[in-house]
Amino acid sequence: MGRKFTKIDEEFICENCGEKIEKLGYTCRDHCNHCLYSKHVDINPGDREETCHGLLEPIMVELDSKKGYVIVYRCQKCGAIRKNKAADDDNMDLIIKLTARN
């Protein structure tokens, strides 16, 4: 069975920096565009079935030839590694800084 994807594009308050994060509009918003942190809430994208709920800390960025910038996260609670495509309005200074960690 392939990966499931549930489209959820909603506003939220970032639990790391406290900024109000607006909907993305063209796909799902899954991380803060200011500090790039996310929350460990999904097993499959958008399903909200993960019970951990730890903060996902951006640890590096990979460049994918098809997806562009991909943010790599480590959960501060359980240590899981997750990846999410960067959004068009993400903090490019942080993207570049994290790219340099590769």
C-alpha positions in Angstrom: 0.0 0.0 0.0 1.4 3.4 -1.0 1.7 6.4 1.3 -1.5 8.2 2.1 -1.8 12.0 1.9 -4.5 14.0 3.6 -4.5 17.7 2.5 -4.7 19.9 5.6 -3.7 23.6 5.1 -4.5 25.4 8.3 -3.3 28.4 10.4 -1.4 27.6 13.6 0.7 29.2 16.2 4.3 28.0 16.1 5.2 26.2 19.4 8.9 27.1 18.9 8.8 30.9 18.1 5.2 31.9 18.8 4.5 33.3 15.3 1.0 33.0 13.8 1.4 31.0 10.7 -1.0 31.6 7.8 -2.3 28.9 5.4 0.0 28.2 2.5 -2.7 28.3 -0.1 -1.2 26.1 -2.8 -0.5 23.0 -0.8 -0.3 22.0 2.9 1.4 24.1 5.5 3.4 21.7 7.7 6.0 23.9 9.4 6.7 27.5 10.5 8.0 29.6 7.7 9.9 31.9 10.2 11.9 29.3 12.2 11.2 26.2 10.1 10.2 24.1 13.1 7.3 21.6 12.7 5.4 19.3 15.0 5.5 15.5 15.1 1.7 14.9 14.5 1.5 12.7 11.4 2.4 9.1 10.6 1.4 9.7 6.9 1.2 13.3 5.7 -1.9 15.0 7.1 -3.4 12.0 9.0 -2.7 13.5 12.6 -2.3 9.9 13.9 1.1 10.3 15.5 0.9 10.3 19.3 4.4 11.8 20.0 3.6 15.5 19.4 7.2 16.5 20.0 8.7 19.5 18.2 10.5 18.7 15.0 13.8 20.6 14.9 15.2 21.5 11.5 18.7 19.9 11.4 19.7 20.3 7.8 18.4 20.9 4.2 18.9 18.7 1.2 18.5 19.8 -2.4 16.3 17.4 -4.4 16.3 17.8 -8.2 12.5 17.4 -8.3 11.3 18.8 -5.0 13.8 21.6 -4.5 14.8 22.3 -0.9 13.8 19.5 1.6 14.0 20.2 5.3 15.3 17.3 7.4 13.9 17.3 11.0 14.8 15.4 14.2 12.0 15.1 16.8 13.1 16.6 20.1 11.0 14.1 22.0 11.4 10.7 20.3 14.4 11.3 17.9 12.5 10.3 14.7 13.8 11.8 11.5 11.3 13.3 9.1 11.5 15.3 5.9 9.3 18.1 4.4 9.5 20.1 1.2 10.3 23.8 1.9 7.6 26.3 1.1 8.0 29.3 -1.2 7.8 31.7 1.7 10.2 30.0 4.1 13.0 31.9 5.7 15.7 31.6 3.0 18.5 32.7 5.4 17.7 29.7 7.5 17.4 27.4 4.5 20.9 28.5 3.3 22.3 28.1 6.8 20.9 24.6 7.1 22.1 23.7 3.6 25.6 24.4 4.7 25.4 21.6 7.4 25.3 18.9 4.7 
